Amino acid sequence: MSEETHSNTRPTVLKGGKLIDGTGNPPLKDAVVIFENSRIKAVGGEDIKIPSDAEVIDCSDKTIMPGLIDAHVHLAAIRSPEAQRNWPLARVKTTTPLITLHAACNARRMLESGFTSCRDMAGPCSSDRNLEILALREAINLGIMAGPRLVVSGWVVRTGDEPDLWLLLTIPRMPEYVDIPVSRPVDGIQQIRKRIREQIKWGCDVIKIECSPRITTEELNAMSDEAHLWGKRFAVHAITAEETKKAIHANADTIEHGTILDDEAIEMMIKRGVFLVTTMTVYSEKSQERYKAMGVGQSFIESLKVEGEAYAKSVRKAHEAGVKIVGGTDCSRNLLHGDNAIELELMVECGMSEMEAIVASTKTAAEAIGLNETGTLENGKLADIIVVDGDPLKDIKILQDRKKILVVIKDGNIQLRRDMRASW
């Protein structure tokens, strides 16, 4: 495999492959895509004139499609033998700078797997401002390291909520390395608004909250109002139908997970145009295998299977009703970053066509997380493109095989090239 990152100073042409443009339109055979200076200049068939000074990449028998997007990941996941044996202990012992490096490694794996954008949803390994991932986003934007385009979430935690107990584990490690306040829960409307303003000041793109029966309508409304005042999206972690409905009443932009949905919740999502970000990969066989390797008990594994089956029914019902489905994974310590395309296979198992699963993980995902210049291959859009060895419309599983992702292009720059000697 040959890997490289370079900026194109002359037009580049992808020629001869089957084009999936991400819009849901039928695929185009013998397609031509021209991009230059980060932007797509032309998309179409053989009638498109190819510039004389262009670099031409022969994509015959390959598929050209938009870079994939995962709308719900946790990049700050520790990858070490100790973390696999005892994750809470590893968190306490892992410094903030090292967590950032773990995140950089995870981001690189995602990029090499064809994911040119993702939304990091903060989590128990990161601070409430998600400073580790904000730093990583800046490093990627500066070209210091390779990774997907990042949309970064802040995280509002209230006293006594489950994340509050997780965040307690960060306190022993953070003061030595970060000279700003450690992650602490907030209470009351004014504290909530102030925390959101702090997160936005530090650069967060979206505000996240975990909904529960204990959160008040006033608190949810304040979070939503503050986020929207600053032009930011409001994402709500909701598992049950009641949590989902409470979040929708508070003008949530996206429902994260939505594991158990009823007809009323689905109807509300459709009426208000709320996106459902699925994370079925958490319940997948590969996730179960990872948990087993971590020494998790069989009873928990069995519960994953049962919950996964119920989740699949909810997603199927939501899709059939017309909810806007978005591809996410919740990829974290229980999943290897780079395995994110499992979600597309699970979408297909829930009744979506292969094309619908691809659109959910490109165009619709871009719309949901505010990346409107990506997600489709159209004139003027940013050139986020992958070249796949094979046809994912015939076998969606090939997107899980990193060796099948032959070329990864982000912002018009070739981030990765695998050996294509037969077709270059």
MIPABA-889475 format. One record per atom (N, C-alpha, C): residue in one letter; x, y, z. Coordinates in steps of 0.02 Angstrom, whole numbers, plus 50000, padded with zeros to 5 digits. Layout:
N
AXYZ...
//
This chain:
424
M500424994050000M500005000050000M500445006250000S500245011049960S500585017449960S500125022549991E500375026350040E499965031550072E500315038150064E499915043450051E500205050050044E499665055350055T499885061050075T499435066750080T499755072450041H499405074949991H499675080649954H499115084949928S499285091249917S498805096049891S498875096349816N498315095849780N498335095949708N498375103049682T498875104449641T498955111049611T498695111149540R498475105549515R498175105249449R497555100849453P497115101049403P496505097149406P496645089649412T496225086349449T496265079049454T495615076149430V495665070749392V495075067649362V495015060349384L494435058549410L494275051549423L493845049249364K494075044249328K493765042549263K493605035149258G493005033649234G492845026849214G492485022649264G492385025049325G492065020949376G491315021849377K490985017849419K490275018849432K490205024149485L489785029149473L489715034849518L489085034149560I489175034349627I488625035249674I488715042149702D488265046849685D488405053849702D488145055849772G487805051249807G487585052649875G486885055749879T486605057849823T485945060949824T485385055949825G485535049649809G485025044549802G484845043249730N485125047249684N485005046149613N485305039549591P485055036549537P485345030249513P486085031149497P486475025849504P487195026449490P487325027849416L487885031149403L488075032949335L488685028849315K488645025349259K489205021349234K489695025849196D490315023549195D490845027049157D490855034449173A490855035949237A490795042849260A491465046549257V491415053149259V491995057549263V491875062549318V492355063149364V492325068149417V492975072149413I492915078749408I493495083149405I493485087549468F494055087849502F494115092349560F494785096049558E494775101949588E495365106249589E495295111149646N495855112249683N495865117149737N495285115949787S495205109849807S494735107649859S494015106849835R493845109249775R493155109249753R493045104749692I492445102049689I492245098149630I492065103049574K492355101949516K492245106449459K491745103649409A491705097049405A491235094049357A491095086849377V490465084749367V490255077849379V489805075749322G489945070049292G489515067849237G489795061949201G489615061349137G489825055649097G490415057249052E490495053149001E491075053548957E491075059848915D490505063448913D490475069548873D490835075448905I491025074748969I491375080149004I492085080748976K492275086948960K492945088048933K493465087948989I493975083948979I494505083249029I495065088149014P495255092349063P495795097149051P496445093749030S496805096948986S497415093948958S497955093049010D497945097249063D498475096849113D498265092849174A497705089249169A497435085649228A497805079149241E497845077249304E498055070549323E497445066049320V497475060849280V496905056449269V497015049949307I496525048149348I496535041949386I496015037249357D496245031749332D495795026849300D495435022849354C494785023649358C494375020249409C493925014849379S494115012249322S493725007049289S493615001249337D493004998649337D492814993049381D492814994949455K492845001349470K492835003649539K492215008049549T492075009649612T491515014049629T491775020549657I491535026149630I491705032849654I491105035249695M491215037449756M490665039549799M490895044749849P490435048249882P490635053149932P490995049749991G491435053550023G491725051050085G491175049750136L491255044450175L490745042650224L490775047250284I490215047750320I490165052050379I489875047950436D490195048150493D489925045150555D489715050950600A489075051450614A488805057150651A488815056250726H489085050650751H489105049750824H489685045050842V490245048050859V490835044150881V491125047250944H491555043350976H491935045751034H492675044051020L493025049050994L493715047850974L494185046851034A494015049751091A494445049351150A494365042651184A494535037451149A494495030651175A495195027951185I495335025451244I496005022951260I496115016051230R496665015251195R496845008851164R497465006151198S497375001951247S497944998851281S497714992351314P498174987651326P497984981451360P497664982751428E497924987751464E497644989151529E496924991651523A496784995751473A496114998351463A495634992651447Q495874987651412Q495444981951396Q495284977851458R495764977551504R495654973751566R495254977651617N495424984151624N495114988151677N495064995351652W494514996751618W494445003251585W494425009051635P494045008751690P494045014451737P494735016051765L495125010851782L495795012051808L496235015151755A496185012751694A496585015451639A496425022751627R495795024651634R495595031651625R495935036151676V495935033851738V496235037851791V496985038751779K497305033551754K498035033751745K498265036851680T497795037951633T497985040651568T497925048251569T498475051551554T498485058851556T498085061851498T497895068051506T497515071451454T497905071751388P498565073451388P498925073451325P498935066651291L498985061251331L498995054651301L498305052851272I497775054951305I497105053751278I497035057151210T497315063151204T497295066651139T497655062651085L498205059551103L498575055551054L498195049151036H497865046151085H497425040551069H496895042651019A496595048551031A496075051150986A496345052250916A496965054650911A497265055850845A497355049250808C497545044150843C497625037550812C496945034950788N496435035750829N495765033450810N495505037250750A495645043750748A495425047850691A495765045650627R496405044150631R496775041950571R496485035450545R496315030850590R496025024450568R495355025650532M494965030350556M494325031750523M494435034550454L494915039150447L495045042050381L495265036650332E495695032250354E495945026950310E495405021850293S494855022050329S494285017550316S493755020850273G493885026950249G493435030250204G492965035350235F493065036750300F492655041750334F493025048450332T492775052950291T493115059350282T492835064750329S492285063250364S492005067850414S491705063750470C491705066750530C491355063550585C491185068750638R490695067150680R490505071550735R490685068050800D491135071050838D491325068350903D490835070850956M490535066350993M490005068051040M490235068351112A490885069851123A491165070351190A491045063751227G491235063351289G491145057051324G491545056751388P491525051051422P491835050451487P492595050951488C492915050351430C493645051051428C493865058251415S493395062651397S493595069451380S493285074451429S493555080451429S493295085651473S492625088051447D492265091851489D491595093951467D491615098851409R492185102351399R492265106551341R492535102551282N492695096251294N492975091851243N493615094851214L494035097551258L494635101051237L495115096551198E495135090151215E495585085551181E495415085151107I494765084651092I494555083851022I494565090650987L494445096051024L494515102750994L495245103850971A495715101651012A496425102250993A496575097850932L496285091950931L496385087450874L496095090450811R495495093350816R495195096650758R495655101950730E495935106050774E496385111350751E497005108550718A497275103150746A497875100050717A497735097250648I497145094250640I496955091550574I496865097350525N496525102650547N496415108350502N497065111650482L497555111650526L498205114650511L498645110050469G498445103850460G498835099150422G499395095850461I499375096550528I499885093450570I499815085950570M499195083650567M499065076450564M498455075150522A498395068850499A497845066950455A497255064550496G496655066350473G496055064050506G495445066650470P494855064350489P494235066750458P494105074050476R493675077250439R493415083850458R493005082750521L493145086550574L492825085350638L492305090650656V491725088450676V491225092450710V491245090350783V491335095250828V491485093550898V490925095850945S490715091350988S490175092751034S490435094551104G490085099251136G490155100151208G489655095651243W489695095351309W489295090451345W489075093551411V488425094251420V488155097051482V487955091251527V488235091251588V488105085951636V487825089051701R487285086151727R486995088551788R487195084151847T487185086851907T487365083051967T486905077051974G487215071251984G486835065151996G486675061151934D486765064151875D486655060251814D487215055151806E487075050051767E487565044751757E488245047351733P488265052051686P488915054651665P489285058151721D488925060751770D489255064051827D489685059051864L489455052951870L489845047751905L490455045851863W490365045651797W490945044251754W491465049751759L491235055951758L491695061651758L492095062151822L491845059251877L492225059251939L492915056051930L492945051251884L493575047651873L494095052051838T493875057451806T494365061651772T494725066351820I494445067651878I494715072651923I495425071051946P495595064651963P496285063451986P496815064951934R496665064551870R497185065251820R497235072251790M496675076051789M496675082151750M497035088151780P496985089551845P497285095751870P498035096451858E498385090851855E499105091151845E499285093351774Y498815092551727Y498985093751657Y498575099251625V498035101351655V497605106351626V497495111851677D497685117951661D497645123451710D496985127251704I496455123951681I495785126651681I495335121751719P494755123851741P494335119451782P494205112651750V494215107551792V494065100851768V493315100251755S493115094751725S492405093651710S492015093251775R491515097351780R491075097151839R490355097751817P489895094551852P489195095151835P488925102051851V488365103751821V488045110251833V487325109151857D487055114151891D486375113851915D486045120651906G485415120551887G485055126851880G485145129951811I484655133851791I484635136651724I485245141051710Q485425145351757Q485985149951745Q486645146351737Q486765141251779Q487385137351771Q487395133751704I486825131051684I486785127551621I486955132251563R486645138151563R486775142951509R487515145051509K487795146151567K488495148151570K488945142651543R488805136351562R489225130851538R489205130351463I488615131151434I488555130851361I488945136451329R488905142451358R489285148051330R490035146751334E490265143651388E490975141951394E491175137051340Q490765131951329Q490925126951279Q490955129951209I490485134451195I490485137751130I491095142351123K491275145751178K491855150151177K492485146251159W492545140151184W493135136051170W493105132751102G492525133251067G492495130950998G492045125150983C491625123151030C491175117551017C490655119450965D490495114550921D490035115750866D489315113950883V489225109550932V488565106950948V488545105751023I487955106151052I487865105051124I487475098551134K487725094351179K487425087851192K487195087351264I486635083851274I486385082251341I486105075151339E486175071651394E485865065151401E485195066051436C484655064551401C483985065251428C483845059551477S483445061051527S483245055951575S482585058151606P482245053751642P481615055751675P481715061251727R482345062151749R482475067051803R482615074051776I482745074751712I482885081351686I482235085151677T482235091451694T481615095351691T481515098451622T480895099951608T480745103251545T481095109951540E481115113551597E481445120051598E482185119551582E482505114351608E483225113451594E483345111851520L482945107351492L483015105651422L482895111651377N482365115351393N482215121251353N482775126451356A483075127251415A483615132051422A484225129851380M484375123451381M484935120951341M484815122051267S484225120251245S484045121051174S484065128351154D483775132551195D483745139751181D484445142751177E484875141051224E485545143851225E485955141551165A485905135151149A486275132551092A486045136051028H485395136651019H485135139550958H485265147050954L485295150451012L485465157551011L486145158750979W486605154050989W487275154550961W487345151150893G486785148950866G486805145850800G487085138850801K487055135450858K487315128650865K486745123650868R486885117550847R486385112250850R486345109450921F485755106650936F485625103751002F485485096350992A485935092251018A485885084951010A485695081751077V485215077251077V484975074251139V485045066651136H485435064051184H485475056851195H484815054651226A484445050551189A483795048151213A483725040851197I483545036851246I483465029651237I482735027751229T482315029851276T481615027851275T481195032551232A480585030451218A480125034551180A479955040951219E479865040351284E479695046251324E480265051351324E480885048951330E481455053551326E481485056951258T481345053051206T481365055851138T480835061251130K480235060051155K479695065051149K479855071251189K480145070351247K480335076051288K480855080251252A481335076951219A481855080451182A481565084251122I481095081151087I480795084451029I480395090551050H480045090051107H479675095851133H480145101651147A480775100051164A481275105151178A481655107351116N481405105451058N481695107550993N482395104650982A482495098351000A483115094850983A483185094550907D483795095250884D483935094550812D484055087350792T484385083650836T484515076550823T484365072550886I484085066550875I484005061750929I484565056650921E484985056150972E485545051550971E485315044851001H485365039650962H485165032750980H484435031450964G483965033951006G483255032550994G483115025050994T483355021651045T483355014351046T482655011451047I482205014551085I481515011951091I481035017551072L480735017051013L480285022250988L479585019550982D479095023750999D478395021850987D478125026050929D477505024650910D477205028050853D477175035550862E477015037750922E476965044950936E477635048350927A478165045350954A478835048250947A479035048750874I478895043550836I479065043450765I478675048850728E478035049550743E477635054650711E477895061650726M478105062650789M478375069250808M479025070650770M479445065650762M480075066650727M479945068650654I479465065450623I479315066950553I479025073950547K478545075650591K478215082150588K478705087850597R479195087050642R479655092550658R480325091950620G480395086850580G481005086150540G481625084450581V481535080850636V482095079050680V482455072950652F483115073250653F483525067650628F483605062350683L483595056050662L483755050450706L484445047850690V484915048750737V485595046250727V485635039350758T485655034250716T485665027450741T486375025450762T486405021050812T487045018450836T486975010950850M486725007350800M486605000150809M487244996150815T487804999050792T488444995450793T488634993450865V488404997350913V488554995750983V488314988751002Y487774986550969Y487484980050986Y487704974550938S488134976050892S488334971350840S488754965550868E488834960550826E489234954750847E489954956850861K490224961350821K490914963550832K490974967150899S490474971050917S490484974350982S490444969151038Q490034964151029Q489974958851080Q490644955251088E490994954151033E491644950851036E492144955051075R492124961651063R492574966051099R492434965951174Y491794966051192Y491614965751263Y491854959251295K491784953751258K492024947351284K492774947551298A493144950551251A493864951051259A494054955451318M493604960051337M493724964451394M493524961051459G493264954951455G493084951251516G492394952751543V491974955951501V491294957451523V490894951051528G490454950551578G490074944551591G489584942751535Q489424936351531Q488984933851479Q488284936851484S488064938251545S487384941051553S487324947751518F487874951751521F487864958151487F487854957151411I488234952251387I488244950751315I487544948851292E487214944751331E486534942551313E486054948451312S486144953051359S485704958951360S485824963351298L486444963551274L486594967251213L486204964351154K486174957751150K485814954551096K485074956451097V484774955951156V484064957451164V483924964751147E484334969251174E484234976451160E484344977951087G484834974551057G484974975750986G484384973750942E484054968350959E483474966050921E482904971150927A482804973650987A482274978750997A482444985150960Y483074987050961Y483304993050927Y483184992450852A483344986750824A483254985650752A482524986450732K482074984250774K481354985050760K481154992350760S481434996250806S481285003450808S481545007050746V482145005350726V482435008550666V482035006650604R481845000350600R481444998150542R480785002050539K480455002650597K479815006250599K479915013650581A480445016650608A480575023750593A480715024750519H481105020350490H481265020950419H480635020250376E480235015250391E479635014050351E479155019950356A479155023550413A478715029250422A478975035550388G479625035750374G479915041550340G480345046050383V480575043650441V481035047550482V481705048350445K482015054050453K482675055250422K483215051650463I483465046150435I483955041950469I484655044250452V485075044550504V485775046650496V486235041250524G486775039950490G487245034750512G487705037150567G487695033550623G488155034650679G488375027850703T488825027650752T489035021050778T489105020950854D489225026750885D489405027050956D490085023650968C490495023550916C491135020150919C491555022950976S491775018551021S492155020551079S492605014751100R492645013651165R493105008551190R492895001451171N492245000551158N492004993851142N492034992351067L492244997251028L492294996350956L492934999550930L493234996450880L493824999350850L493625004550799H493895010650805H493775015650754H494085013150688G493695013750636G493875010650573G493385005250554D493015002650604D492494997750591D491805001050583N491795007550572N491175011450574N490675009450520A490905006550465A490445004850410A489984999050427I490074996050485I489604990850507I488894993650509E488835000050527E488175002950535E487775002550469L488105003250413L487755002950349L487474995950337E487854990850355E487604984050349E486984983050393L487004985650454L486444984850500L485834988750475M485934994550443M485384998150413M485034993950360V485434990750319V485144986550266V484754980750297E485014977950351E484654972550385E483984974950414C483934981550426C483314984550452C482834986650397G482974984850336G482504986150282G482694991750235M483244995350250M483465000550205M483814997350145S483755000450087S484144998050030S484865000150039E485304997149999E486014999050003E486095006349987M485725008849938M485775015949920M485535020349978E484985018350011E484735022250067E485235022450124A485575016950136A486075016750189A486655021350173I486855021550109I487395025950088I487185033250095V486585034950074V486335041850080V486305043850154A486095039250198A486065040650269A486755042150298S487265039450267S487945040250292S488355045150250T488015048850207T488345054150168T487905060450169K487435060950124K487025067050116K486635068750180T486255063950206T485835065450265T486255066850326A486805063150333A487255064350390A487555071350386A487755073450327A488035080250319A487515085550338E486905084550317E486375089350334E486255089550410A486265083750441A486105083350512A486625086750556I487265086550535I487795089250578I488075095850552G487765098650500G487945105350478G488525105750430L488655100350393L489195100450343L488895100550274N488565106050257N488165106350196N488585106650133E489245107650139E489675107750080E489975100950066T489775095950104T490005089150092T489405084550086G489545078150080G489005073150081G488765070850013T488865074949961T488675073049893T489215075149844L489235071949787L489705073749735L489335077949683E489365084449692E489035089249648E489495095149636N489385098549581N489795104349563N489805109349620G490405111549638G490485116649690G490565113949759K490385107649771K490465104749837K491205103349851L491375102749915L492045100749933L492185093749907A492795092649884A492975086149855A493165081249910D492655078349942D492745072849990D492495066649954I492965062549932I492805057049886I493185050749906I492875045049897I493245038749904I493145034549842V493645030449827V493605025649772V493625018649803V493125014749787V493025008149818V493135002649767D493484997449787D493584991649744D492984987049751G492514987749704G491904983849707G491294988449707D490714985449715D490084989049712D489684988249777P489674993349819P489304992849883P488554992349873L488304993949813L487584993049801L487404985649793K487904981649778K487804974349774K487994970949839D488484973649874D488714970749937D488944976449982I488514978650026I488674984350070I489254982650117K489394976350128K489914974350175K490614976150151I490694977350086I491374978750062I491634985350091L491184989650113L491414995950143L491744994850211Q491674988850239Q492004987250302Q492714984750292D492894983250230D493554980550214D494014986350195R494464988150240R494894993950228R495314993050164K495474986850146K495864985750085K495474987450022K494804987750029K494384989449972K494324997049963I494515000850013I494505008150008I495165010249977L495165011149911L495795011949874L496065019049875V495615023949874V495815030949874V495365034749922V495665039049963V495285043550007V495505050649992I495015054849974I495155061849957I494735066150004K495065071050036K494715075750079K494935082850061D494445087250050D494605094150030D495025094349966G494935089449923G495315089349860G496015086849867N496215084849928N496885082149939N496855074549947I497285071149911I497305063949916I497625062049982Q497235059250027Q497465057350093Q497765050350095L497515046050050L497755039150050L497675036249980R498165032449959R498135028549897R498375021649912R497965016849898R498205009949902R498415007749832D498725002049830D499024999649767D498474998449715M498475002549662M498005001749607M498385001349541R498924997649540R499364997649482R498994995349419A498494991249428A498124988749370A497684994049339S497564999549375S497085004449349S497335011649351W497965012649370W498215019649369W498505021249301
//
